[in-house]
Amino acid sequence: MLLKMISGRARAGLLASVGAALLCGAAATPASAKMLVYCSESAPEGFDPALYAANSTWDASSETIYERLTTFKVGTTDVVPGLAESWTISPDNLEYTFKLRQGVKFHSTDYFTPTRDFNADDVLFTFNRQLHKDDAWHGYITGANWEMFEAMEMPAIIKDVVKVDDRTVKFVLSQPDASLLAKIALNFGSIMSKEYADKLAAAGDKTVLDHKPIGTGPFQFVDYQQDAAIRYAANANYWGGKPKIDDLVFAITVDASARAQRLKAGECQVAAYPVPADVPALKADPDLTVMEQPGLNVAYLAFNNLKAPFDNIEVRKALNMAINKQAIVDGVYQGMGQVAKNPIPPNMWGYNDKVTDYPYDPAAAKQMLDKAGVKDLKLKIWAMPVSRPYMPNARRAAEMMQADLAKVGVGVEIVSYEWADYLKRARDKDRDGAVILGGTSDNGDPDNTLGYYFSCSAVGGSNTANWCSKPVDEIIQKARVISDKAERTKLYEQAQQIIHDDAAWVSIAHSRVVLPMSKKVENYVMDPLGAHRFGQVDVAE
């Protein structure tokens, strides 16, 4: 049975939480099969990674099912070949020609059997559906958009994707981009099967692409029980070699303390994002290993700069000074974080340590609000319903901000929504309130963070502060076409100073990322970019 690797007591808990629907297909699995259960923090928004921007969605799709032309060496931010085995760059840096890996097979499932291997047609389908608004697949999910692709300004960077032959594709750029190879390693670059898409289009149900995925990755999709569990099987035909784990289950467990308890009980072997208060007990458990590293992340509070009085820089500065960030770090992160003064963390190149953070000074903040003519201000603060690596307890952080802001005469109402809805509503330009959010760098390049959060083109999307600065926009564009890292660093330092001086948002904290797991888990490597990858993992007998 699939449950051979799990104790009898744990088996009962798993069956109750994962649901018999996911396990009923396991009866034919050999008794020697290995299974790993990962207690994930939230349900995926869907299984087409290019449509979404949550790490939990990417873990469930692009990191398990799909692959990209380029990828990141395990445990690093170094770009290495993926589905492209090599590439050449023209002298003017405007053409990137990729040689595709041969013999790569798409997943064969009970709902699709491929008749050919991966080729250039799949690359063109993957990128053209995002690049061209008149593509038949551009709006196949009503209300969804290609958020990361557009936030990285790929439509302005990529002029064309050309099929040279079945094994060769050429990206023609409108302008040089020093981080292009890292960008196409992002989740939006996950290669889809054009053959599968054509089959769905012919059947008149394109939306199935987002529910029943087909990729080339180490695991293939088996089943999903809404808000309960996702089941995957090892890809026996994986070009990189069949994974050592036969069956992978994401047991969706929204409550962080419940994840920790399930891990200790043996109901899962890896658990996402424990709350800091649970970490000492996890470290003390002799059956567990607790991995830890500084995160390439930031948590922030974004006002809606399009709404008065938050369009007033003096009001934004006052609110920055009214919030006791050190108290939030002490109370929420409990030794697992540090106060942030910039949107990029100090362990990322390009960090500007010369920026002087706003002091916590409620008296001065009150004076500034009075001078700005702001009286009896009412503010909604949105608190995320889930724990994230950059913010373990948004509700508690919001409560502490509520108390701080009351001291300067600002009344705060805390609101929240279901996670997928929260993310969607946060991007609305008409949003009422300041939103607690954050993120982990997708590729370790400052452009990824600064461009994603502060590009003018991302207003109404990933730029949740809805803050547009022409100088910052120009800096981001200029840095993209420069290959010299020292010159790019100077530009990013300038951008951070402007973002700070304009109080675009409140940078709250950078966290340390902790990942507890059973000591039976072998070969797991923490990802600095926040992904959870199980392709190389084994579980000891």
DRENSEMAR-785062 format. One record per residue (C-alpha): z, y, x; residue number from 1. Coordinates in pm, 1 decimal, padded with zeros to 6 digits. Layout:
<nodes>
       pz       py       px  nr
        Z        Y        X NUM
...
</nodes>
This chain:
<nodes>
       pz       py       px  nr
  00000.0  00000.0  00000.0   1
 -00038.6  00366.3  00094.6   2
  00337.5  00401.2  00073.2   3
  00410.7  00153.2  00351.6   4
  00504.6  00433.9  00590.7   5
  00765.1  00578.6  00351.2   6
  01112.9  00447.1  00277.1   7
  01201.0  00296.9 -00060.7   8
  01420.1  00589.9 -00166.7   9
  01158.1  00841.2 -00055.1  10
  00884.0  00642.4 -00228.6  11
  01048.5  00696.6 -00564.9  12
  01069.3  01071.0 -00508.4  13
  00711.2  01090.7 -00392.9  14
  00583.7  00896.3 -00689.3  15
  00769.4  01125.8 -00923.8  16
  00641.1  01445.1 -00764.9  17
  00292.3  01350.4 -00658.6  18
  00216.6  01165.9 -00977.2  19
  00079.1  00823.4 -01050.6  20
 -00265.8  00969.9 -01108.7  21
 -00312.0  01029.3 -00737.3  22
 -00175.4  00695.6 -00630.4  23
 -00345.2  00468.6 -00876.0  24
 -00652.3  00453.8 -00655.5  25
 -00448.0  00335.2 -00358.8  26
 -00408.8 -00023.6 -00468.5  27
 -00706.9 -00141.2 -00266.2  28
 -00588.1  00027.1  00053.3  29
 -00488.7 -00223.6  00324.4  30
 -00118.2 -00275.7  00387.3  31
 -00160.1 -00153.4  00745.0  32
 -00289.9  00187.1  00637.0  33
 -00113.6  00492.6  00772.8  34
 -00018.5  00777.4  00544.2  35
  00108.8  01127.3  00616.4  36
  00254.6  01351.1  00348.0  37
  00257.3  01723.9  00414.1  38
  00485.1  01932.4  00191.2  39
  00265.4  02238.4  00145.2  40
  00386.3  02569.0  00007.9  41
  00143.0  02640.6 -00274.1  42
 -00155.0  02516.5 -00468.2  43
 -00505.1  02597.7 -00344.6  44
 -00702.9  02860.0 -00534.5  45
 -01006.4  02631.7 -00504.8  46
 -01189.5  02422.5 -00245.8  47
 -01472.3  02656.0 -00141.1  48
 -01294.3  02833.6  00146.9  49
 -01537.9  03125.0  00163.1  50
 -01426.1  03243.5 -00180.5  51
 -01058.0  03283.4 -00098.4  52
 -00817.1  03440.1  00149.6  53
 -00493.8  03237.4  00129.8  54
 -00394.8  03015.7  00421.6  55
 -00272.4  02751.6  00178.2  56
 -00624.3  02732.4  00032.2  57
 -00781.0  02711.3  00378.2  58
 -00539.9  02437.7  00487.1  59
 -00645.7  02235.8  00182.8  60
 -01017.3  02291.1  00236.2  61
 -01162.0  02429.8  00557.9  62
 -00902.8  02270.0  00788.1  63
 -00931.5  01923.9  00636.9  64
 -01269.6  01885.4  00466.1  65
 -01500.9  02131.5  00637.0  66
 -01610.9  02243.6  00982.8  67
 -01786.6  02545.9  01131.7  68
 -02052.9  02610.5  01395.6  69
 -01785.0  02728.3  01636.5  70
 -01417.2  02648.1  01628.3  71
 -01094.9  02715.2  01815.2  72
 -00963.7  02482.3  02082.3  73
 -00656.5  02311.0  01938.0  74
 -00346.1  02521.9  01993.6  75
 -00534.8  02825.4  02124.9  76
 -00760.5  03113.6  02021.0  77
 -01034.0  03000.8  02261.8  78
 -01374.7  02959.8  02094.5  79
 -01539.4  02622.7  02161.0  80
 -01838.3  02436.0  02013.9  81
 -01803.6  02288.4  01666.4  82
 -02103.3  02180.9  01460.6  83
 -02309.5  02381.0  01708.9  84
 -02300.9  02196.9  02040.6  85
 -02425.9  02499.8  02237.2  86
 -02567.4  02850.3  02200.8  87
 -02755.2  03120.0  02389.1  88
 -02734.8  03497.9  02350.3  89
 -03025.1  03734.8  02401.9  90
 -02993.3  04006.4  02670.7  91
 -02956.9  04276.7  02403.8  92
 -02681.3  04074.1  02226.7  93
 -02874.3  04085.7  01900.1  94
 -02982.7  03721.9  01876.3  95
 -02756.9  03415.6  01889.5  96
 -02942.6  03084.0  01895.7  97
 -02738.4  02773.7  01811.0  98
 -02829.1  02413.8  01890.0  99
 -02681.7  02195.2  01617.5 100
 -02494.5  01873.7  01678.9 101
 -02695.5  01561.6  01592.4 102
 -02575.7  01265.3  01390.0 103
 -02316.1  01459.2  01187.6 104
 -02276.3  01306.1  00843.2 105
 -02155.2  01463.0  00522.9 106
 -01887.9  01279.7  00325.1 107
 -01998.3  00996.4  00099.6 108
 -01783.6  00981.8 -00215.3 109
 -01796.1  00841.3 -00565.6 110
 -01954.6  01168.9 -00680.6 111
 -02207.8  01226.0 -00400.1 112
 -02397.4  01012.3 -00149.5 113
 -02589.0  01212.8  00112.5 114
 -02938.6  01098.6  00213.1 115
 -02959.5  01295.2  00537.2 116
 -02745.3  01426.2  00821.8 117
 -02627.2  01783.8  00869.6 118
 -02910.7  02018.1  00969.9 119
 -03024.9  02381.6  00979.0 120
 -03078.8  02394.7  00601.2 121
 -02704.2  02359.6  00550.6 122
 -02632.7  02651.7  00783.9 123
 -02879.5  02875.4  00602.4 124
 -02736.2  02777.9  00264.3 125
 -02379.8  02846.9  00381.9 126
 -02448.7  03197.4  00508.4 127
 -02729.9  03314.4  00280.7 128
 -02522.6  03261.9 -00034.5 129
 -02275.3  03514.0  00108.5 130
 -02524.6  03743.7  00277.7 131
 -02776.7  03799.7 -00001.8 132
 -02671.9  03926.7 -00343.4 133
 -02991.6  03790.9 -00496.0 134
 -02919.6  03437.3 -00372.9 135
 -02886.5  03191.6 -00662.0 136
 -02541.0  03089.2 -00537.6 137
 -02403.3  03435.7 -00464.3 138
 -02207.6  03469.4 -00789.2 139
 -02166.7  03107.5 -00887.3 140
 -01793.3  03150.7 -00958.5 141
 -01738.8  03429.1 -01211.9 142
 -01507.7  03698.1 -01078.2 143
 -01488.7  03555.0 -00727.1 144
 -01624.9  03724.9 -00418.0 145
 -01687.6  03649.9 -00052.2 146
 -01377.1  03839.5  00051.3 147
 -01338.9  03745.5  00417.4 148
 -01713.8  03759.6  00484.3 149
 -01727.3  04110.2  00341.0 150
 -01396.9  04224.6  00493.9 151
 -01533.2  04129.4  00835.9 152
 -01840.1  04341.4  00742.1 153
 -02073.4  04049.3  00805.0 154
 -02342.8  04186.3  00568.5 155
 -02370.1  04489.6  00798.6 156
 -02363.7  04277.1  01115.0 157
 -02600.6  03990.6  01026.9 158
 -02958.8  04091.6  00952.9 159
 -03096.0  03741.1  00910.8 160
 -03024.9  03372.4  00963.7 161
 -03342.5  03194.6  01071.9 162
 -03425.8  02824.5  01080.5 163
 -03608.7  02756.8  01407.2 164
 -03619.6  02382.0  01344.9 165
 -03389.9  02120.3  01193.6 166
 -03159.4  02136.8  01495.9 167
 -03178.5  02507.8  01575.2 168
 -03072.7  02824.3  01392.2 169
 -03089.0  03184.5  01503.4 170
 -02856.9  03463.3  01390.5 171
 -03033.4  03799.7  01414.3 172
 -02788.3  04090.8  01419.7 173
 -02825.4  04449.2  01308.1 174
 -02585.6  04552.9  01583.8 175
 -02408.1  04376.8  01870.4 176
 -02070.0  04225.4  01784.8 177
 -01841.4  04120.1  02069.0 178
 -01641.6  03888.4  01843.5 179
 -01926.6  03718.3  01655.4 180
 -01857.5  03369.1  01792.4 181
 -01494.5  03400.2  01684.5 182
 -01592.6  03537.8  01344.9 183
 -01821.5  03251.1  01251.0 184
 -01532.7  03017.8  01339.3 185
 -01344.8  03170.9  01046.0 186
 -01307.0  02989.6  00718.1 187
 -01603.1  03159.9  00548.8 188
 -01825.2  02984.4  00803.1 189
 -01734.3  02639.1  00669.2 190
 -02063.7  02451.6  00647.6 191
 -02158.4  02329.5  00300.9 192
 -02410.1  02060.4  00210.9 193
 -02727.9  02214.3  00070.6 194
 -02830.8  01873.5 -00060.9 195
 -02507.5  01849.6 -00262.1 196
 -02547.0  02207.1 -00386.3 197
 -02904.0  02133.8 -00497.1 198
 -02782.4  01831.1 -00690.7 199
 -02517.6  02039.2 -00870.4 200
 -02766.9  02315.4 -00948.7 201
 -03009.7  02061.9 -01095.0 202
 -02727.3  01924.9 -01311.5 203
 -02644.7  02275.5 -01432.4 204
 -02287.0  02282.9 -01304.3 205
 -02260.7  02475.6 -00979.6 206
 -01887.1  02535.4 -01024.3 207
 -01818.3  02172.9 -00928.7 208
 -01874.7  02283.1 -00567.1 209
 -01537.0  02458.7 -00582.2 210
 -01356.2  02157.9 -00732.7 211
 -01513.4  01850.5 -00572.7 212
 -01589.2  01946.7 -00213.2 213
 -01822.5  01773.9  00032.1 214
 -01795.3  01854.5  00401.3 215
 -01826.2  01701.9  00747.8 216
 -01459.9  01724.7  00852.0 217
 -01207.2  01459.0  00954.7 218
 -01083.7  01401.4  00597.8 219
 -01269.2  01375.6  00270.3 220
 -01146.0  01479.2 -00069.9 221
 -01019.6  01206.8 -00304.8 222
 -00832.1  01374.3 -00590.3 223
 -00627.4  01677.3 -00692.9 224
 -00349.8  01684.2 -00947.8 225
 -00307.1  02049.6 -01042.6 226
 -00002.7  02211.5 -00878.9 227
  00129.2  01869.1 -00771.0 228
 -00069.1  01703.0 -00494.0 229
 -00401.4  01668.4 -00315.7 230
 -00511.0  01335.1 -00170.8 231
 -00755.1  01288.7  00115.5 232
 -00892.9  00983.8  00295.4 233
 -00993.3  00957.9  00659.8 234
 -01362.7  01016.9  00722.6 235
 -01469.2  00682.3  00872.2 236
 -01800.0  00835.5  00982.3 237
 -01651.8  01143.1  01147.0 238
 -01857.7  01243.5  01451.6 239
 -01538.8  01318.9  01645.1 240
 -01392.4  00975.5  01575.5 241
 -01205.0  00843.2  01273.3 242
 -00860.2  01003.5  01233.9 243
 -00557.4  00785.8  01306.4 244
 -00413.6  00872.3  00964.4 245
 -00584.0  00676.8  00688.0 246
 -00449.0  00879.1  00397.9 247
 -00333.4  01240.0  00390.8 248
 -00142.1  01387.8  00096.0 249
 -00053.9  01752.2  00039.0 250
  00257.4  01739.7 -00181.5 251
  00270.2  02092.0 -00326.1 252
  00630.3  02213.1 -00316.4 253
  00665.0  02584.7 -00383.2 254
  01038.8  02612.4 -00315.3 255
  01106.4  02631.3  00059.7 256
  01451.3  02472.9  00044.1 257
  01311.0  02189.2 -00166.3 258
  01049.5  02129.3  00105.4 259
  01324.5  02105.1  00364.4 260
  01521.2  01859.4  00151.1 261
  01215.8  01642.1  00090.3 262
  01151.2  01634.3  00463.4 263
  01508.9  01530.4  00538.0 264
  01486.9  01265.3  00266.0 265
  01169.6  01121.1  00418.6 266
  00950.8  01213.7  00121.1 267
  00717.6  01404.2  00352.9 268
  00664.1  01400.1  00728.1 269
  00573.7  01767.0  00779.2 270
  00701.7  02065.5  00578.4 271
  00561.9  02418.8  00573.4 272
  00758.6  02736.6  00627.5 273
  01130.5  02664.0  00593.2 274
  01355.9  02956.8  00511.5 275
  01544.9  03076.2  00820.9 276
  01879.4  02969.3  00670.7 277
  01762.1  02606.7  00668.1 278
  01639.1  02600.5  01028.3 279
  01974.5  02524.9  01202.8 280
  02031.0  02216.9  00983.6 281
  01675.5  02099.3  01042.9 282
  01719.4  02138.8  01418.0 283
  02043.8  01942.5  01401.1 284
  01883.8  01647.5  01220.3 285
  01827.2  01369.3  01478.0 286
  01526.7  01236.1  01284.4 287
  01337.6  01564.4  01297.3 288
  01146.5  01776.1  01546.2 289
  01130.5  02151.4  01489.1 290
  00837.5  02326.9  01655.6 291
  00853.9  02702.2  01701.5 292
  00638.2  02982.8  01841.6 293
  00580.5  03359.3  01799.4 294
  00340.1  03423.5  01514.4 295
  00022.9  03631.6  01537.1 296
  00125.7  03788.3  01209.2 297
  00258.0  04089.1  01022.3 298
  00435.1  04149.7  00692.0 299
  00379.1  04484.5  00524.9 300
  00443.5  04695.2  00216.4 301
  00123.4  04865.8  00098.2 302
  00135.2  05161.5 -00136.3 303
 -00176.5  05237.4 -00338.0 304
 -00309.9  05538.7 -00148.6 305
 -00549.1  05615.0 -00434.9 306
 -00259.5  05689.1 -00670.6 307
 -00039.9  06000.1 -00668.2 308
  00202.1  06066.8 -00511.1 309
  00113.2  05798.3 -00253.0 310
 -00201.5  05990.5 -00163.0 311
  00037.3  06241.7 -00001.9 312
  00099.7  06160.5  00363.7 313
  00443.8  06326.1  00355.1 314
  00551.3  06096.4  00071.2 315
  00432.0  05789.8  00261.8 316
  00618.6  05902.8  00575.1 317
  00933.2  05963.1  00371.9 318
  00920.8  05615.3  00220.3 319
  00868.6  05465.9  00567.9 320
  01187.6  05643.3  00680.0 321
  01379.6  05536.4  00369.4 322
  01341.5  05161.4  00431.6 323
  01584.3  04993.7  00670.8 324
  01348.9  04745.4  00835.8 325
  01607.0  04619.1  01082.7 326
  01835.7  04521.1  00795.4 327
  01544.8  04334.3  00631.8 328
  01472.1  04149.0  00955.6 329
  01842.2  04060.7  00992.8 330
  01890.3  03957.2  00631.2 331
  01558.1  03791.0  00550.2 332
  01434.4  03658.2  00884.6 333
  01780.8  03573.9  01024.5 334
  01687.7  03573.4  01390.8 335
  01331.3  03450.1  01329.8 336
  01155.8  03787.9  01334.1 337
  01133.2  04134.6  01482.5 338
  01075.4  04479.7  01336.5 339
  00707.3  04577.9  01326.8 340
  00576.0  04922.1  01411.4 341
  00207.8  04827.9  01428.8 342
 -00017.6  04610.7  01211.3 343
 -00092.1  04379.2  01504.4 344
  00187.8  04186.1  01679.2 345
  00302.9  04246.4  02038.4 346
  00171.9  03905.7  02151.9 347
 -00188.4  04003.1  02063.8 348
 -00404.1  04182.0  02318.2 349
 -00473.3  04543.3  02228.7 350
 -00115.9  04606.4  02104.8 351
 -00005.0  04969.5  02143.2 352
  00357.4  04968.4  02255.3 353
  00352.3  05348.0  02297.9 354
  00365.4  05400.4  01922.0 355
  00706.9  05532.7  01818.4 356
  00826.6  05379.8  01494.9 357
  00959.6  05588.1  01207.2 358
  01340.8  05599.5  01228.0 359
  01554.4  05479.8  00941.2 360
  01678.7  05815.0  00813.9 361
  01743.4  05830.7  00438.7 362
  01872.8  06188.1  00453.6 363
  01553.0  06312.3  00617.8 364
  01346.3  06099.1  00379.3 365
  01518.1  06261.5  00079.8 366
  01448.5  06607.9  00218.8 367
  01082.4  06523.1  00271.6 368
  01045.2  06398.7 -00085.8 369
  01214.5  06713.5 -00217.2 370
  00985.7  06931.5 -00006.1 371
  00683.6  06741.7 -00142.4 372
  00804.1  06817.5 -00495.5 373
  00862.9  06451.7 -00576.9 374
  01152.4  06406.4 -00818.3 375
  01272.8  06093.4 -01000.4 376
  00991.6  05882.1 -00855.3 377
  00951.1  05541.2 -01017.2 378
  00787.6  05265.5 -00813.9 379
  00700.8  04903.2 -00872.3 380
  00739.2  04675.9 -00570.9 381
  00548.4  04349.5 -00591.9 382
  00728.2  04048.7 -00444.8 383
  00528.3  03739.3 -00350.1 384
  00632.0  03426.7 -00543.9 385
  00592.2  03203.0 -00236.6 386
  00726.7  03197.2  00117.3 387
  00472.9  03268.2  00388.0 388
  00497.9  03240.2  00767.4 389
  00515.5  03619.5  00790.3 390
  00757.6  03666.0  00497.1 391
  01009.9  03390.8  00417.0 392
  01162.3  03557.9  00109.3 393
  00972.5  03848.9 -00043.4 394
  01207.0  03872.5 -00341.8 395
  01506.6  03930.6 -00114.5 396
  01310.5  04182.6  00093.1 397
  01210.7  04367.9 -00224.5 398
  01573.0  04378.6 -00340.7 399
  01677.1  04531.5 -00008.6 400
  01399.1  04790.6 -00034.0 401
  01508.5  04862.3 -00389.5 402
  01860.6  04942.1 -00267.1 403
  01730.0  05155.1  00020.4 404
  01497.1  05358.2 -00197.6 405
  01767.5  05418.1 -00458.1 406
  01953.3  05612.9 -00188.7 407
  01669.3  05866.6 -00176.1 408
  01629.1  05889.8 -00552.4 409
  01343.6  05643.8 -00597.6 410
  01381.3  05394.3 -00880.1 411
  01226.4  05055.5 -00807.6 412
  01120.7  04780.2 -01046.8 413
  01046.0  04444.4 -00883.1 414
  00755.2  04250.0 -01029.5 415
  00574.6  03928.8 -00939.0 416
  00294.3  03700.3 -01054.6 417
  00173.3  03347.2 -00995.8 418
  00036.4  03332.5 -00639.4 419
 -00337.8  03320.5 -00707.9 420
 -00303.4  03593.4 -00969.4 421
 -00083.0  03796.1 -00733.3 422
 -00353.4  03793.2 -00465.9 423
 -00623.2  03891.2 -00714.7 424
 -00422.3  04173.6 -00871.8 425
 -00311.2  04307.5 -00532.2 426
 -00674.0  04389.2 -00449.8 427
 -00730.7  04598.8 -00760.9 428
 -00792.9  04964.9 -00674.3 429
 -00606.2  05059.4 -00994.2 430
 -00301.4  04854.0 -00899.5 431
  00028.4  04999.7 -01017.0 432
  00283.0  04960.7 -00740.9 433
  00337.6  04878.2 -00374.8 434
  00262.3  04521.7 -00274.5 435
  00442.9  04303.3 -00022.0 436
  00187.3  04100.2  00165.8 437
  00089.6  04011.3  00518.8 438
 -00118.2  03773.8  00717.2 439
 -00180.6  03578.5  01032.6 440
 -00473.7  03661.3  01258.1 441
 -00766.7  03429.1  01198.4 442
 -00904.8  03444.7  01551.8 443
 -00667.2  03638.6  01779.6 444
 -00901.0  03938.5  01806.7 445
 -00760.9  04280.1  01699.9 446
 -01085.2  04345.5  01511.7 447
 -00995.9  04064.6  01273.2 448
 -00668.0  04231.0  01173.5 449
 -00758.9  04598.6  01191.5 450
 -01100.9  04551.6  01033.5 451
 -00967.1  04327.0  00759.7 452
 -00682.5  04555.4  00654.2 453
 -00813.6  04903.9  00727.2 454
 -01195.2  04916.4  00704.8 455
 -01313.7  05159.0  00439.5 456
 -01549.0  04890.7  00311.3 457
 -01245.9  04670.1  00238.0 458
 -01088.0  04920.2 -00005.2 459
 -01046.2  04736.2 -00333.6 460
 -01031.9  04410.1 -00138.9 461
 -00836.0  04310.9  00168.1 462
 -00745.7  04677.1  00233.1 463
 -00463.7  04658.6 -00020.1 464
 -00332.9  05001.1  00079.6 465
 -00669.0  05142.4 -00035.7 466
 -00650.4  05369.6  00270.1 467
 -00975.8  05491.0  00422.1 468
 -00984.4  05681.8  00750.2 469
 -01320.3  05782.0  00891.9 470
 -01181.6  05801.8  01249.7 471
 -01034.7  05451.3  01227.7 472
 -01353.2  05317.4  01070.6 473
 -01557.5  05465.2  01355.2 474
 -01322.4  05316.5  01614.9 475
 -01347.5  04970.0  01458.8 476
 -01727.7  04991.8  01455.1 477
 -01745.0  05119.8  01812.8 478
 -01513.1  04846.9  01944.8 479
 -01728.6  04574.1  01790.2 480
 -02032.7  04657.8  01999.4 481
 -01844.1  04680.8  02330.9 482
 -01793.9  04365.1  02533.5 483
 -01551.7  04513.4  02788.9 484
 -01200.8  04406.1  02682.8 485
 -01025.4  04697.0  02855.2 486
 -01242.7  04949.0  02671.6 487
 -01188.6  04771.6  02342.0 488
 -00811.7  04774.1  02406.0 489
 -00812.5  05154.5  02446.3 490
 -00995.7  05192.3  02117.3 491
 -00760.8  04962.4  01929.3 492
 -00462.6  05149.2  02071.2 493
 -00609.2  05471.2  01930.3 494
 -00660.0  05309.5  01591.0 495
 -00298.6  05190.7  01576.8 496
 -00171.0  05538.5  01655.4 497
 -00377.3  05691.6  01374.2 498
 -00267.5  05421.6  01128.4 499
  00094.5  05490.7  01218.8 500
  00066.2  05869.8  01209.8 501
 -00096.1  05858.1  00866.5 502
  00168.1  05612.0  00738.1 503
 -00106.6  05397.6  00589.6 504
  00152.0  05136.6  00493.4 505
  00498.2  05015.6  00599.0 506
  00474.4  04760.5  00880.6 507
  00780.5  04544.9  00812.9 508
  00806.3  04254.8  01056.3 509
  00644.9  03998.0  01282.7 510
  00793.7  03651.1  01250.5 511
  00847.5  03346.7  01460.4 512
  00677.4  03049.9  01298.6 513
  00873.9  02728.8  01256.9 514
  00732.1  02389.9  01161.9 515
  00971.9  02096.7  01108.4 516
  00847.1  01739.2  01104.4 517
  00956.2  01379.3  01135.4 518
  00993.2  01250.5  01490.0 519
  00746.2  00979.6  01389.2 520
  00469.0  01241.2  01381.2 521
  00269.2  01234.2  01702.8 522
  00006.8  01464.8  01858.3 523
  00066.9  01755.7  01622.8 524
 -00010.6  02089.9  01788.2 525
  00099.7  02419.2  01633.7 526
 -00185.8  02655.9  01568.6 527
 -00134.4  03020.3  01676.5 528
 -00364.6  03122.8  01392.5 529
 -00145.3  02963.7  01126.8 530
 -00362.6  02667.3  01030.3 531
 -00226.7  02317.0  00968.8 532
 -00461.4  02057.3  01117.2 533
 -00409.1  01684.0  01096.8 534
 -00729.8  01543.2  01240.9 535
 -00567.6  01446.3  01571.7 536
 -00226.1  01349.4  01431.6 537
 -00074.7  01001.0  01427.0 538
  00236.4  00855.0  01265.1 539
  00440.3  00601.6  01461.4 540
  00510.4  00266.4  01299.0 541
</nodes>
